[in-house]
Structure formats: structure tokens, C-alpha cells
Amino acid sequence: MKLVNIHKLTIVLPLSLLLWTTSNAQQWTLQQCLDTAQVNNKNLQIGLNNEILSQDKQKEVQANLLPKLTANADYKYFTNLPYQLMPLSTFDPTAPEGKFKETQFGVPHNISANLQLAIPLYNPQIYGGIKKSKIAMEMTTLQYEKSKEQIYFEISNLYYNAQILKAQLDFLESNLANANRLLSNLKLLNDQLLATGTDVGKVELQVAQLSTKNTTIQSKLEQVLRAMKFAIGIPTERAFEVETSIVATNQNEYTALPSLDYRLITIQNKLLSSELKTLNNSRYLPSVNLMGSYGTSGFGYDKKPNTFLNFYPIGFAGLQVSYPIFNGTATLHRVHQKKIELQNNELKSSLVDDQNTMQIANANAQRNTSYQAIETSNQQIQLAQKIYSNTLLQQEQGVASLTDVLLADNALREAQQTNLSVIIDYLKADLELKKLTGNL
């Protein structure tokens, strides 16, 4: 393991480090940030609630297999009793056939009350819905994992950006200290008429530029830290800092696991297959229900002299079989659509797998290249620092010009910036590799 510590490259202890050390801000590790986000991030809380909701939906679908008991009651008062045609021979045996007489049946008051029980013995749509709900719950769990992966990826990126910005501030504070020391020496030489005002102005300009850049990067760091607090789910006013040491190791080898995108597509394939099977079953298989009813019927008459309200029991039990013979071509078209969706899903699965393989290879190559570049840039910083120190000493002895010092200073800053750039490239490639291999 290699530890890239920016502070060992500076000559003067950076003022920013002193400020961070004396403040009450707590330094958080990346793992602490991720653990806190898992508890406090509102998007993840929504995802957990969706998982609970999915479980309740599955129980709701399974409840369709339970018996259904219904209580029914109704009352009817007939202002006009229903008519029925009776053969006339019923009233007059001598009447010819084909002659009818209208008559009214029943009484004005009709009351009925009963309990109906229905037990589904077999229903392909219910069983298909249960299987579909189980697959949907798996998908909800994977979607939660996907949200967690995205949030972890975002927080890790922000964390690395904050570390890089802090490292830039450290470099700038060191460069600013060197520039101020050079400016102080030049002012003394100018007072002794050994340096020109132009030389002093050049260094003053450099000090102003470094101060402006320092302020800009400090503002960017504050913005990144606020974004991190939001992603983690802690108050923005809370004191918060990231670790100052940047760890870059090339020994992390990740076992390639199926990515969440690929797993989601696989679950979608299972869901589409289940829907297709349910549609086919609903076309060819019957639904069977056990039915039963028990109740009472009341009949009343309110005209004198024969007023009455009498109740009579009624009950039955039986089987109900429903078989689809023809419902148009709607189901057939839906089956055809599901088959096309399955074909697209399989193509998408192959596409995601090929794309993931290519991206893993690219991320591995980028990580290896960046790691080698870190080694080289560290050596370049040490060399640039040595050249700058020697040039500054030569300038004090009158051997080197101010231009030589400024060129050496620019070379040092360029080496520092290159070092930070390759570290950023390495960290991002490593983070991307974790995500692609399912190890984030």
C-alpha cells in the first residue's frame, strides 16, 4: 500500500493546516460518511419505505386466496307488483290453448338478508399475481440497492474532491509562503538599490494571484462540504472536515460481480416471463370458486283484513366454473406485446453485459496508468522543489535572476497540479471500477 501524503512535500507548515487543527471540526473518514448516509439520507429512507410498501402489496395479493364472506340485505316495496302471463286454461279448463291471462304475483313488502361465502379453489390470475408480486418485491430491493450505490458513488466523489481541494490549499499556502519570503527579500534588496521596482512588482503580482486562487479554492471546498452534508443527511451548520491524507493503492483487486443494472434487467426478464405465463393461463385455464349462501326472505302484506310479515329461510352451496371461450383478440395482442418486450429485454441484457465488460477494462487501464503517473509526479515534485530551493539560494547570492526564480516556482506549481490531477484520475478510476464490479 502506498500513502500519498501531500504535507511531506511542503517546506513551511501551511496556515490552513493550523486552522483545521485548532478548530473543533471533526475529521470524518469516507466509511463514516457512508454509514451516516445509510441512516440519514432521505432518498434511502424513501427506498426503505418502498420496500415495506412492496411487502404490503404482496400480502394484499396473497389475501385474494382467503375466503370472502359478504353480508347482504335489501328491502323492496312494490308500488306495482310485477306481472306474469299465465295460460288461460289455468283459470278456465275449457279455455283454448294459446290464450293467456295476465296476473300479479307476490306481495308489496319484500325483505332479504343473507351471508355469502366465496372460496377461490383455482384462479390463474390470482396465482400469477402472487408470483408477480414476489418478483416486484425483489425488484424494489434491487432498486433500493441501486439508489444506495448511486448515493455512495456521489458521496465518494465529493469526498475525494474535498480531499484534492484541501491538498491544493496546502500547496497554495506553501507557495504563498515562499512567494512572501521572496517578496520580503526583494524589498530589502530594493531598499539597498540591488533590485528594481519591476522585480518587486512581479513578485507582488504573483502573491496577489496566489491569494486570489487560494480564496477561490477555499470557496469551492466549502461548496463541496455543503453538498456532502446534504448527501450524508447532517445539518449544514455542523462542523465537518474530511481526512487530509489521500490513500492511493494499486493492490485492490475486485472480484467482478453482476452489476446492479444487469441484475435489474434479469429481474425485469423474470417479471415479463411471469406476466406472459399468466396471460397464457388466463386464455386456456378455468377459474373455480366454491360458493355458498344462507339467509332469509321476508314477504309482507299491509292490507286489511289479512296483514302479515313472514320470513322463510334460503340457502345453497355450489361450485362456479368460469372458462374463457372468446374475449376478442385483446389477450392475444397483449401476449404478442409481452413476447416483443422479452426479446428487447434479452437484447438489453446482452448490451449491458458487453458494455460493462468494456468499461471494466477501461477503468482498470486508467487506474494502472494513473497509479504509475502518481509515482512519476511525486518524483517531479521533489525535483521541482529542489530546483526551486537551489534557484532561490542562487538568486540570493546574485547568481540567478528573478526570472529564473519565477520559472522555477512555476515549474513547482505545475508539478504539484499534475500530481493532483493524476491522483484525481486514479481515485475516480478506482471508484468507477468498484461500481462496475459490484463492490461499491
Sequence and secondary structure as in RCSB ss.txt:
>XXXX:A:sequence
MKLVNIHKLTIVLPLSLLLWTTSNAQQWTLQQCLDTAQVNNKNLQIGLNNEILSQDKQKEVQANLLPKLTANADY
KYFTNLPYQLMPLSTFDPTAPEGKFKETQFGVPHNISANLQLAIPLYNPQIYGGIKKSKIAMEMTTLQYEKSKEQ
IYFEISNLYYNAQILKAQLDFLESNLANANRLLSNLKLLNDQLLATGTDVGKVELQVAQLSTKNTTIQSKLEQVL
RAMKFAIGIPTERAFEVETSIVATNQNEYTALPSLDYRLITIQNKLLSSELKTLNNSRYLPSVNLMGSYGTSGFG
YDKKPNTFLNFYPIGFAGLQVSYPIFNGTATLHRVHQKKIELQNNELKSSLVDDQNTMQIANANAQRNTSYQAIE
TSNQQIQLAQKIYSNTLLQQEQGVASLTDVLLADNALREAQQTNLSVIIDYLKADLELKKLTGNL
>XXXX:A:secstr
  EE GGGG SS  HHHHHHHHS   EE HHHHHHHHHHH HHHHHHHHHHHHHHHHHHHHHGGGS EEEEEEEE
EE SS  EEEEEGGGT TTS TT EEEEE S SEEEEEEEEEEEEEE HHHHHHHHHHHHHHHHHHHHHHHHHHH
HHHHHHHHHHHHHHHHHHHHHHHHHHHHHHHHHHHHHHHHHTTSS HHHHHHHHHHHHHHHHHHHHHHHHHHHHH
HHHHHHHT  TTS  EE S EE  S         HHHHHHHHHHHHHHHHHHHHHHHHH  EEEEEEEEEEEEEE
E STT  EEEEEEEEEEEEEEE     TTHHHHHHHHHHHHHHHHHHHHHHHHHHHHHHHHHHHHHHHHHHHHHH
HHHHHHHHHHHHHHHHHHHHHTTSS HHHHHHHHHHHHHHHHHHHHHHHHHHHHHHHHHHHTT  
